[in-house]
Each structure stands twice: as structure tokens, then as C-alpha cells.
Amino acid sequence: MQEKRLWLLIILWSFSVSAQIKGVVVDENNNPIPYVNIWVENENIGTTSEQDGSFSLQLKSQEKNLIFSAIGYKKLISLFKEKIVLEKEIYKLDEVVIFNLKQTKELEIGDSKKINYSHLSGELPWIYAKYFPFKEEYKETPYLKKIIVFTNSKINKATFKIHLYSMGEDGNPSIDMMNEDILLSVKSGLKVNQIDLSKYKIQIPKQGICVGYEWMIIEDNKYEFEYKDEDKSKHTYITYAPSVICNDVEVEHTFHFSKGKWIKRMLYFSKKESKYIVSEPAINLILTN
């Protein structure tokens, strides 16, 4: 009897320390901040704030730090509070140079054409990024005109976020080059999406540029994914649209943002391909002059 009571206490304790937390992210003027990337520090648990700034997480302990990041705001690491306040990021602007793009030349880079498979998000706000190293041949078309992203969505008007990162000295994506969100809603099915960024007049840095694709864990993107296992049994789980198309490549130019930090994806040996490969998001760039 004593042993049964002990197990009951353990079960009750387990339920008591795992609870859903709900909060809201606002700015210093109490305005809600939508689409904030939220992670539990050093854990594979995360979410995205909704359009009204609200968020919820299943948290085992409220003593865990949460990481909040959004373009235009300082990153915050904090214990859970019902109201999270983010400070505006103050950007130090370099000398402004006014110029017009000629746009008489174009060069597409990235080699994403073949569709290997779709990458699902699960229930995590991943950022999946592809690095484009600078090459001398880009000098004639040094400006970013468009980003091309291959997606596959089970629902219509699924929304995701695009990031542009400079590369840090540690070889990982570093500072987001944009001071505003780049959001794209895509139609259902397999699509090739083009995002025109020519108005920003972004020059490809000498250390290259990294383009990140962020899944947003919001209700409008949510759906049930159904699959069959080896025994032909049907299973479903919650995931978020759209899926990003991936290619298998032989260069280590892929990163993913998880647990609040960047991780470089390494080559592995594929018995099927009989060579070392790595999964890379299908993203191309169109450069111009």
C-alpha cells in the first residue's frame, strides 16, 4: 500500500510541475508585438506569439528561462511573466548613400531546382537558413533583387517569415540585416514564391549572406498531418504550414536555429546516395546591378 501511495505522489507531482503558461508580449508603450520567436533556453520547446502578442507554452518548470526575439527589439532572456516587455532596438546608421539600381543585369544563384522532399516544422518555431558565400562574379550584380523560396503547404495563406543575416566571426548567422519583418503568405500546394526586395537596396556583404526561413507557430498555420507507419497504421500529429522544400547537397551551407541558438548542419554519409550529403532549404537569390 505504501508503494502505491508513493507512485501516486510521483504521478501527481509530475502533473503539478508540467503546466500550460499563458502570457503576452508588448512593447514599452503596451502595444502587442506579433510573431515573436520564443524558446525555452537550452530545450527543444518553443512557440510564436499571435497577432495580438499572446502566447502559450507547456512548461515543466517556471524556473526555466525563456528567450524572446523579434526584429526591431532587443533580445530578452527572462523567467516567465504574464506580461513580457521588449525594448526597441536602437540602430546605429552608417552614412546614407542615395543611389538607384540600374537593374539591367540579373544573376540567379542557389541551384535549388530539384525537389527532394518537404521539411515539416512539427510544433517548433524553427529558423532554417541557407548560406550564400560571396563570389567575385557577383561584382557585376552586387545587389539583392529577389528571394525565391520553394514551399509545399497543406493550407491556403499559410504565413512564414524571411530573415537576412550577416555572418559572424564564429561562422554562424549573426545580425539580422532587416529592421522590419518580411512576411509572406503562400497558397496551398507546391509553389515557387518570389519576394521582391529591390527597394531595400541590399548589397551582398563580402563575408556572404544567410537567408533564413522561419516557421510561425500560430493558429492560422496549424493543421493535422496524417501518415502511415510500416504496419500501415494511421497516425496524426500537429504541425504548422507551410513546409519548406529541401534538397540534398554536398556542401555545409545550412544552419538551423533551435533552443535559442544557431547550429550548423553537418554532412552525413547516405547509403542510398553512396556519398556525404546534407539537407538544405530550397532557396535561390536573384542578384542585380
Secondary structure, DSSP 8 states (H G I E B T S, - for coil): -HHHHHHHHHHHHHHHH-EEEEEEEE-TTS-B--S-EEEETTSS-EEE--TTSEEEEEES-TTSEEEEE-TTB--EEEE--SEEE--B-----------------EEEES---S--EEE--TTS--EEEEEE---GGGGGS-EEEEEEEEEEESSTTEEEEEEEEEE-TTSSEEEES-SS-EEEEE-SEEEEEEEE-GGG-EE--TT-EEEEEEE---GGGEEEEEEE-TT--EEEEEEES-EEEEEEESS--EEEEETTEEEE---EEETTTTEEEEEEE-EEEEEE-
